[in-house]
Amino acid sequence: MRSIDNIFIVGSVLKLNFDGINKEADLKLCTNVVHDNVKLEKALNAWKSITRFSGKIYPTINEYEEARKCEKIFDSLKSTGSKIRKRGQNPADADHNDVLRYRVTCERIGKHSFESPEAARIIGGELQDKYHWLVDLSTYHLEIICKIIKNEIVTQLRTTHESKHHRNIMHFGPTTLRATICYNLLRLAHPNPGDIIIDPMCGSGSIPIEGGLAYENSYMLCGDNHIKAVLRSKSNINISCLKSKIDLTQWSVTYLPFLNSSIDIVVTDMPFGKRSGKMSDNRVLYKEFLLQLGRVVRPTTGRLVLLTYDRRSFHLALQKAGNLFRITKILGVNIGGLLAAVYVLKRTKIEYKEFERRTNNDHTITKQ
């Protein structure tokens, strides 16, 4: 569950036979299927219980009309410039006289004759006719997600009023990773009890904090070369996981203060060269960094999970590291709109001193 951003209740899964050309006919089909076949009562009751919503989930037409009159006053307050939440309000904060406020979001996969906002408007209007709810795009209690996947429509009710990645971090840096992404990166390394895990570029400390909370039988070490990042990480660690086994210090990733072959796992978010650092700098930094990891990570059993957007610099660094590592997996991941990659590497059995000796010999032969 630590890897999940949001949790939904599936209300219905229905097949449709879209024309694919006639937009009006396809939208009419959406209207008809919502009117005739979408029955959300079981999902709504579960949503109410989970979110502790105490308002009116099945209002009468009179209750709706009365609430609509109040809504006009509320709309005038919105226009005054008062601060309104963009991602809804906590359903648990609703009064028992409140009529349910909702919005519909449509997400599509495949080719259709209509656009997502058009489908959301049609489906939302039909749901309003069925349940007498109040449409509210900003201070809603309930968000209904309609996923239209080719010729299938899946109706979901969001139960998490805020994403579960909003945890652990109070002091954010310019490139702080989501907690859910951090957990998934750690999982890819398959930590074992007693493993020593390091994050050499810890930024705000999101990876070591998630590691300390999720893998309490492992030992987390983290650091950064920038003192502001170290202080930010220290503040977050003190707030979120003071009792976890985490040590923090300032260091340079070009010379990590560890003995050869002493680290089991490395998990880190490398500078992308976009929002952090420059790609021209990455070409040098990545090479020196990977060589350091080749020195400190245990041969045969050591694992690396490295997140980067700068694939070119990373592959050049891998060539420099020679046979110290082998790639076991490459995964694509969207980080704030940037298509980044996660590289999972396994340390080979080559001793670092042997690698250095061979590299020096190759240089000598080349010079001769």
N, C-alpha and C positions, 0 to 999 in steps of 0.2 A: 504493500500500500504506500510505501514511502516514495515510489516512483510515479505516482499518479497525480496529475495536476487537478483534475476535476472528476467528480463522480455523478453519474446520471442514472435515472430510472428509465428503462425502456417501456414506453406506454403502448406502442403498437408497431408492428412490422407488416406492411401491406405491399402487394404487387400491383403495378399499374401498367396499362398498355398505352404509352404515349405515342401520339402521331409522329412527333419529332419535327414536324414542319408547321402545322397550324398552331400558333401560340394560344389563340383564344380557346381552341378545343382542349388543349393540354391543361391550361389553367382551370377550365371548367371541370376537367377530370379531377384535378386536385381538390376543388371545392366539393364535388360530389363524394369523393372518398372520405374526406374529413367529416362531412355531414352524416354519411351512412355507416361508416365503418370504424372511425376513430373513437374509441370509448376509453376515456382516461380515468374513470372513477377509481379503479384499483390503484393505479399509479399515483393519482392525486392524494388518496388516503395515506399511502405510504410516504409520499413527499411531505404531507402535513405532519405526520408523526416524526419523521426524521428531522425536519427543520424546526419543529415546535411552533409552527405558524398557528396563531390563535384566532385569526380573522375569519371572515366568511368565504369559504371555498366554493359553496354552492348558493350564491345570493339569489333572491327572488328578483323579478323584474322591477318591483317597487324599490327594493334596496339598491338596485343598480342605478335607477333614475335619481334617487336621493344622493347617492355617492357621486353621480355625474355632476350634479349641481355644485357639490363641494369641490369637485375636480376643476371646475371653471375658476373658482377662487384660487385654488392651488396653482393653476396654470399662470395666473396673473402674478403670483409671487415668484414663479420661475423667471419671468421676463424682467424682474427687477435686478437680476444679476447675482442673486444669492447663490452660494455654493451648493451644487447638487451632485450627488454621487453619479459617476458615469457607469458603474457596474452594479447598479441596483442597491437595495438595502437588505439588511439581515431580516429574513422572514420572522425570526424569533422576536424581533422588536415590534411587530405589528400589534395593534390594539384589537380587542375582540369584536369591535364594531367595524373594523376596516374591511372593505371589499377587496378581494384579491386583485392586485395590479400585476400585469404580465407583459411580456413581449415575446415575439417569435423571431428566431434567427434561422435562416435557411442556409444549408451548406450542400453544394452539389458536386457530384463526381460523374463525369460523362457528358455527352452532348445532348442539349435540350433546346427547345424552341423559345424558352423563356429565361429570364435572368433570376438570380437568387432573391433579390429584393421584391420582385413581382410575386414570386411564389410565397414569400413570407407574408406579404400584405394580404393575399388571397386566403391563405390558411389562417392567419391571425384574425381576419374578419369573420370567418366561419366559426372559429372557436369562441369568439365573442358572442355571436348569435346563440351558440349552444349553451354557454356557461354564464353569460352576463358578467364578464370580468371587465376591468378597466385597462385600456391600453396605456402603457407608460414605458417609454423607451429608456428612461434614466433612473427612476426610483421604483422600479418593479420589484415585486417579491419573488416572482417565478419567471424563469427564462425557459422557454420551450425551444428545443433545437430540433429542426426537421432536416434530416439528412436524406437527400434525394440521390440515390446511387443507381445510376442508369434507369431501370424501370422499377425501382423499389423505393418506398418512402418509409423511413424509420423515425418515429416520434419519440423524443427523449425529454425528460424533465431534469433540469440541473438541480442537484441537492447541495452543492457546495457554493455558497454565495460569494466566496473568495477562493481563488486557486490555492491548492495545497503547497505550491512552491513558495508562498509567502510565509516562511518560517525561518527561525534561527538568526537571521541577519537583521540587525538594527542600524548598522552603519554601513552604507553602501558605497562601493567604489564605482569607477566609470564602466567596468566590465564585469560586475558581480554575476556569477552564474546562478541559475535557478537551483534550489535545493533538490528538486526532482531530477534534474540533469546530473547533479553531483552524485546522487545516490546510484543512478544508472551507470555512471562511469566507474564507480567503486565496485559495483556488482560484476562488471566485465573482468575485473582483476581476480575474482573469486578469492577473497581474503580468508585465511585460516586463522584459528586462535593462535596468538603469539606472533603473528607476522608483524614486521616493522614496515609501516607504510609512510611514504613521504610525499608531500606536495611542495616542490621546490619553488613554485611561483604562486603563492597562496592568495595574493590579492587581498580580498576581504575575509578570507578564512572559510569560505562556504564548503569547500571539499573536506578539509580536516574536521570541521564541525559535524558534517553529515557522517563522516567516517567514525568519529568518536561516539556519536549517538547510536549508529546502526551496527557497528562492529566493536563493541565495548571490550572484547577480549583481544583486540589488536592494539598496537601502539602507534599513535600518529605523531609524526614530526613534520613541521612545516616552517617555511620561511619565505622571505622576499628580499630583493635588493634595495627596495625603497622603504625608508623609515616610516612614511605615512601609511603604507600598506601594512607594515608590521603592527603599528599602533592601532589601526582599524581592525585588524584580525584579533588583536589582544582584547579589544573592547567587545567584539562579537563572541569570542570564546568565553569571556567572563560572564556574559549575559546568558548564553545558550547552553553551555556544557562545561561548567567550571569543574565538575567532578570527573570528567572523562580524561583518558590518558592521552593528553595532547601537550607537546612541547613546541614552543615557537621561538624563533630567533631571526636575526638579520644575516643574510649571507649572499654570496654571488653564485649564480648557477654555473659559472665557468670554473669554479673550484668549490665543490661541496665539502663540508668539514666531516667526512665520513671515511672510515677505513675501506680498503678494497673489499669488495664482495660482502658487504655488511647489510644491505637493504633487500627486503623481499619484494616490495611493490612500490612503483611510482605511479601516481595519478595526478595529472596537472592540466591546467588550461594554459596553453602557450600563447604568447602575444600574436594576434591575428595579422598585424600590419595594417589594420584598418582603423579601428577605434583605439587600439593600443599598439604603440611601436610603429616601426616602418619595415616594409618588406626588404629593403636594402640592408637594414640592420639584422633582420632575421636570418639572412644567408650566412652571416658569420656566427650569430648567437646560436642558432639551431645546431650547427656543426659542433661547436664547443660543448654545448649542453648534452648532446647525445653521447659524445665521447666521455663526459663525466659520468653519465648514467651507466655507460658500459663498464666504467671502473668500479662504481659503488654497488651495482646490483649483482646479486648472487648468480653465478653461472648455473645454467641448466634449469633452475627453478624460478628465477626472477621474472617478474611480469611488469610491463609498462602499459599504461592506458593514457594516451596523449591526445588532447583535443586541439585542433588548429584549423584555421582557414587557409593558411599559406602552404598549400600542398607542394608547390614547386620547391620552396626552401626546405621543406621537410624531406623530400625525396633526395635532394642534393646532400642533405646531412646524413641520410641513411647510407648513401654511397660512401661517404667519408668514414662512417662507422664500420664499413666492411661487413665481416661475418660475425660481429658481436651480437646482432639481433636478427630475428626472422619475424616477418609479419604473419600473424595468425588470423587477423580479421580487420576489415576496414568498413566502417559504418558511416553513412551520411547523416547529418543532423542539421536542423535549421536553428540557428542561434540569432534571434532578433532579425530575421530576414536574410541573414548571411548563410549560404550553404557551406557549412564547415564539414570536417571529417574527424572521426575518432579512429585512431590507429591503436590496435592492440598488438603488442610485441612480446615475444618470448626471448629471454636471454639465452644464447647458445652456450655450449660447454667450454668455449674458448676462454682461457684465462686472459685477463687484461694485460698482464706483463708479456705474455706470448704474443698478443695482438700488437703491442708496442714494439716488440723486438722485430716482428715481421714487417711492420710499417717502416721502421728505421732502416732495415735491410733493403727494402724496396726503394727508399729514397736514395740510399747509397749507390745502388745499382743504376738508378736513373741518372745520377750525377756523373757516374763513370762513363 
